[in-house]
Amino acid sequence: MKSKALSSVRLLSLFCSGFLSTGFVTPALRAQESPREDEIVASLAGGRVIVHVARDIIVFAAIDQPIEAKAVPPRVVNLDVGHVGVLLGASEWQLPADPKPVRLDRNIQHIATADQKYQRSGEAEPDLETIGVSFLEKLRPLVAQLHHKIEMAPDEPLLQIVVLGYAPENYGPEVWVVEYRMEQEQISTRGEYWQTRALRPRFTQLYPPEKHAPRTPVESRYPPEMRGPTLLELIQGNDPRIARLRAGEPRFARVLETIDKGQAQKAVGIDAADFLRAALPLIAPNARFVMGTIEEQRGFTWIVPPDEPVEKAKEDKDRPPEAPSLRRKPNPSP
């Protein structure tokens, strides 16, 4: 079983001294300590991302479930013509001498070809690897400024990005979780000085599922072990909140019927979007959330926009339309 990954208490303790620190820290100890002026500070975004691939559209929502006071929310960035990403974890960094934080969702540019100094991990296709490496290049110089021992298990992600959209060459809708981890090496025993390095991203495909597997809404969380049922579990368990939506609106009942049958991709897109919009305040009361859709031809559209503007990625004009992709053919819909 995966080691306990960044529980809320541990996440609160990460910045008790102005840098990623270790172990559990009581509120009293946290209050007694103050940040050093020369330390870099990371802000963690916690929450949930729910994605429903419907008949003619991808519907998604990001729910803000703060890890600490004044935490940054999950942020959505337009990655390229076919994908958006939702950033969770260490998505914002404060440098000692700069009043403006470094936001990883800003100034993202899709790269035409992956940097040759990186060998492909084999976990994702070239265009996804390109997206992953572009964030790695932004993360590396920030992580390199962490010089104190950080008690994180090897599998605990520092940054997590949910990438969703349409693959090139008519390969269809897809959802991936891209996780960034780090490793440390002690290079001086005097003063406990550590060298920290961001590792290549790890890719996990959430959609499409394996052949013959049911097609249902998918969900990703940060921290990964955040408690509480998923939307799918609420639907399958006939939760009273979902049952009221089912009984009160025929369109919602039809959406839920496709999910019950494992054929969520057959739901009418606008009905799926309206259902999710109605369900979010019920399953996450008092939580802030954003919501949007992606269409293969029209691209990304907000339904519930964030309170702050989101920068669009610069379009990759160097990629020819006939550029090849090694992405596997999607499984035919059941």
C-alpha positions in Angstrom: 0.0 0.0 0.0 1.3 3.5 -0.8 2.9 5.3 2.0 0.8 8.0 3.7 1.1 10.9 1.3 1.1 14.4 2.7 -1.7 14.3 5.2 -3.3 17.7 6.0 -1.4 17.9 9.2 1.9 17.3 7.5 1.0 19.8 4.7 0.4 22.4 7.3 3.8 21.7 8.8 5.7 22.0 5.5 6.1 25.7 5.7 6.3 26.3 9.5 9.8 27.6 9.1 9.4 29.3 5.7 10.6 26.3 3.8 9.5 22.7 3.3 10.3 21.1 6.7 9.8 17.8 8.4 7.4 15.9 10.6 4.4 17.0 12.6 4.3 20.4 14.1 1.9 21.6 16.7 0.1 25.0 16.2 2.0 26.4 19.2 5.4 25.6 17.7 4.3 26.9 14.3 3.3 30.2 15.9 6.6 30.6 17.7 8.7 30.2 14.6 9.1 32.9 11.9 10.4 32.5 8.3 14.0 33.2 7.5 14.4 36.0 5.0 16.5 33.9 2.6 14.2 30.9 2.3 12.0 30.1 -0.6 8.3 29.3 0.3 5.9 27.1 -1.6 2.1 27.4 -1.4 0.1 24.2 -1.8 -3.2 23.9 -3.6 -5.5 21.2 -2.3 -8.7 19.9 -3.8 -10.5 17.6 -6.2 -10.8 17.5 -10.0 -13.8 15.7 -11.4 -14.0 14.9 -15.1 -16.9 13.6 -17.1 -16.2 12.7 -20.8 -19.7 13.0 -22.3 -21.0 12.4 -25.9 -19.7 15.5 -27.5 -17.8 17.3 -24.8 -15.5 17.0 -21.8 -16.9 18.5 -18.6 -14.6 19.2 -15.6 -14.7 20.9 -12.3 -11.9 21.7 -9.7 -13.0 22.0 -6.1 -10.9 24.1 -3.8 -10.3 22.3 -0.5 -7.6 24.4 1.2 -4.7 22.6 3.0 -3.8 25.6 5.1 -5.0 29.1 5.8 -4.7 31.5 2.8 -3.8 28.5 0.6 -3.9 29.0 -3.2 -6.7 27.4 -5.1 -6.4 24.7 -7.8 -5.6 26.7 -11.0 -6.6 25.9 -14.6 -4.2 26.6 -17.4 -4.8 26.3 -21.2 -1.9 24.1 -22.2 -2.3 23.9 -26.0 -5.0 23.8 -28.6 -6.3 20.5 -27.3 -5.6 20.3 -23.5 -6.1 22.1 -20.3 -4.3 21.4 -17.0 -5.5 21.7 -13.4 -2.6 22.4 -11.0 -2.5 21.0 -7.5 0.2 20.9 -4.9 3.2 23.2 -5.0 1.9 25.5 -7.8 3.1 28.8 -6.4 6.5 29.7 -4.9 7.6 32.9 -3.1 11.2 33.9 -3.7 13.0 35.8 -0.9 13.8 38.9 -2.9 10.7 39.1 -5.2 7.4 40.4 -3.9 5.6 38.7 -6.7 5.2 34.9 -6.4 6.2 32.5 -9.1 3.0 30.9 -10.4 3.5 27.7 -12.4 0.3 28.3 -14.3 1.7 31.5 -15.9 3.7 31.9 -19.1 3.3 28.3 -20.2 4.3 27.7 -23.8 3.7 24.4 -25.6 7.1 23.3 -27.1 7.1 21.9 -30.6 9.7 19.2 -29.9 10.8 17.7 -26.6 14.3 18.6 -25.3 16.7 16.0 -26.6 18.6 16.0 -23.3 15.7 14.2 -21.7 15.0 10.6 -22.6 11.4 9.6 -22.9 10.1 7.8 -19.9 7.8 5.6 -22.1 4.8 6.4 -19.8 3.2 9.0 -22.2 3.1 10.0 -25.8 5.4 12.8 -27.2 2.9 15.6 -26.9 2.1 14.8 -23.3 5.8 14.4 -22.5 6.4 17.8 -24.0 3.8 19.3 -21.6 5.3 17.4 -18.7 8.8 18.6 -19.4 7.7 22.2 -19.8 6.5 22.2 -16.2 9.6 20.4 -15.1 11.8 23.2 -16.5 9.8 25.7 -14.4 9.9 23.5 -11.3 13.6 22.6 -11.3 15.1 25.9 -10.4 12.6 26.4 -7.6 13.1 23.0 -6.0 16.9 23.4 -6.3 16.6 26.2 -3.7 15.4 23.8 -1.0 18.5 23.0 1.1 16.9 21.5 4.2 15.9 17.9 4.7 12.4 17.2 3.6 10.6 14.2 5.1 8.6 12.9 2.1 8.3 9.4 0.9 9.6 8.7 -2.6 6.1 8.3 -4.0 4.7 11.5 -2.5 4.1 14.1 -5.3 5.2 17.7 -4.7 3.2 18.9 -7.7 0.3 17.2 -9.4 -1.3 18.2 -12.7 -4.5 16.8 -14.1 -4.3 17.1 -17.9 -7.5 16.6 -19.9 -8.5 17.2 -23.5 -8.4 15.6 -26.9 -5.4 13.8 -28.3 -4.2 14.7 -31.8 -4.9 12.8 -34.9 -8.5 12.0 -33.8 -7.4 9.7 -31.0 -10.2 11.0 -28.8 -10.7 12.3 -25.3 -8.1 11.6 -22.6 -7.4 12.4 -18.9 -4.0 12.0 -17.3 -2.5 12.7 -13.9 1.1 14.0 -14.1 3.0 13.8 -10.8 6.3 15.5 -9.9 8.5 14.1 -7.2 11.9 15.1 -5.9 15.0 13.5 -4.4 17.6 14.9 -1.9 21.3 14.3 -1.2 23.2 15.6 1.8 26.3 17.3 0.5 27.4 18.9 3.8 26.9 17.7 7.4 27.7 21.1 8.7 24.5 23.1 8.9 22.5 20.1 7.4 22.9 21.3 3.8 21.0 19.3 1.2 20.8 19.3 -2.6 17.3 18.9 -3.9 16.4 17.8 -7.4 13.0 17.6 -9.2 12.5 14.3 -11.0 10.9 13.6 -14.3 7.2 13.5 -14.2 5.2 10.3 -13.8 2.1 9.8 -16.0 -1.0 7.9 -15.0 -3.9 7.6 -17.5 -7.4 7.9 -16.0 -9.3 7.9 -19.3 -10.0 6.1 -21.5 -10.2 3.0 -19.4 -9.1 -0.4 -20.4 -11.1 -2.2 -23.1 -14.5 -3.4 -21.8 -14.1 -1.4 -18.5 -17.0 0.8 -17.6 -16.8 4.4 -18.7 -17.6 6.7 -15.8 -16.6 10.1 -14.4 -13.0 10.1 -13.1 -11.6 12.0 -10.1 -8.2 13.0 -8.9 -7.3 14.5 -5.5 -4.5 16.3 -3.7 -3.4 15.2 -1.2 -4.1 11.8 -2.8 -5.5 10.4 0.5 -8.0 13.1 1.0 -11.0 11.6 2.7 -14.6 11.4 1.5 -16.5 9.6 -1.3 -16.0 10.4 -4.9 -18.8 11.7 -7.0 -19.0 8.2 -8.7 -19.3 6.5 -5.3 -22.1 8.9 -4.3 -23.9 8.0 -7.5 -23.4 4.3 -7.2 -24.5 4.5 -3.5 -27.7 6.3 -4.3 -26.7 9.2 -2.0 -29.8 11.2 -1.0 -28.4 14.4 -2.5 -27.9 12.7 -5.9 -31.2 10.9 -5.6 -33.0 14.3 -5.3 -31.4 15.5 -8.5 -32.3 12.3 -10.2 -35.9 12.5 -9.2 -36.3 16.2 -9.8 -34.9 16.6 -13.3 -35.5 14.0 -16.2 -32.3 15.2 -18.0 -30.2 14.5 -14.9 -31.9 11.1 -14.6 -30.8 10.2 -18.1 -27.2 11.3 -17.4 -27.1 9.2 -14.2 -28.6 6.2 -16.1 -25.6 6.3 -18.6 -23.2 6.4 -15.6 -25.0 3.5 -13.9 -24.6 1.5 -17.1 -20.9 2.4 -17.4 -21.6 4.4 -20.6 -21.0 7.9 -19.4 -19.6 8.8 -22.8 -23.1 8.6 -24.2 -24.5 11.3 -22.0 -25.6 14.5 -23.7 -22.9 17.1 -23.1 -25.0 20.0 -22.0 -27.0 17.7 -19.7 -23.9 16.3 -18.1 -22.6 19.9 -17.5 -25.8 21.0 -16.0 -25.9 18.0 -13.7 -22.3 18.5 -12.5 -23.1 22.2 -11.9 -26.1 21.3 -9.8 -24.3 18.6 -7.9 -21.1 20.5 -6.9 -22.8 22.8 -4.2 -24.4 19.6 -2.7 -21.3 17.4 -2.5 -18.9 20.2 -1.5 -21.0 22.8 0.3 -19.3 26.2 1.0 -16.3 25.2 -1.2 -15.1 27.4 -4.0 -15.0 25.7 -7.4 -14.4 26.4 -11.0 -15.9 24.5 -13.9 -15.4 24.4 -17.7 -15.8 22.3 -20.8 -13.6 21.3 -23.7 -14.9 20.6 -27.2 -12.7 19.0 -29.8 -13.5 21.7 -32.4 -14.3 24.8 -30.2 -11.8 24.2 -27.4 -12.0 25.4 -23.8 -14.9 27.3 -22.4 -15.6 28.4 -18.8 -18.9 27.6 -17.1 -17.9 28.9 -13.6 -14.7 31.0 -14.1 -12.2 31.6 -11.3 -12.0 34.9 -9.4 -8.6 35.6 -11.0 -7.7 35.7 -14.7 -6.1 32.7 -16.3 -3.4 33.1 -18.9 -3.7 31.2 -22.2 -0.8 29.1 -23.5 0.9 30.4 -26.6 -0.2 28.4 -29.6 2.4 26.1 -31.0 2.7 27.4 -34.6 5.7 25.3 -35.4 3.9 22.0 -35.1 2.7 20.9 -38.6 -0.8 19.5 -38.8 0.5 16.2 -40.1 2.9 15.7 -37.2 2.9 12.1 -36.1 1.8 10.8 -32.7 2.6 7.5 -31.1 -0.6 7.5 -29.0 -2.4 4.3 -29.1 -5.8 4.1 -30.7 -8.6 4.5 -28.1 -10.7 1.6 -27.2 -14.0 1.6 -29.1 -16.9 2.7 -27.0 -18.9 -0.2 -25.6 
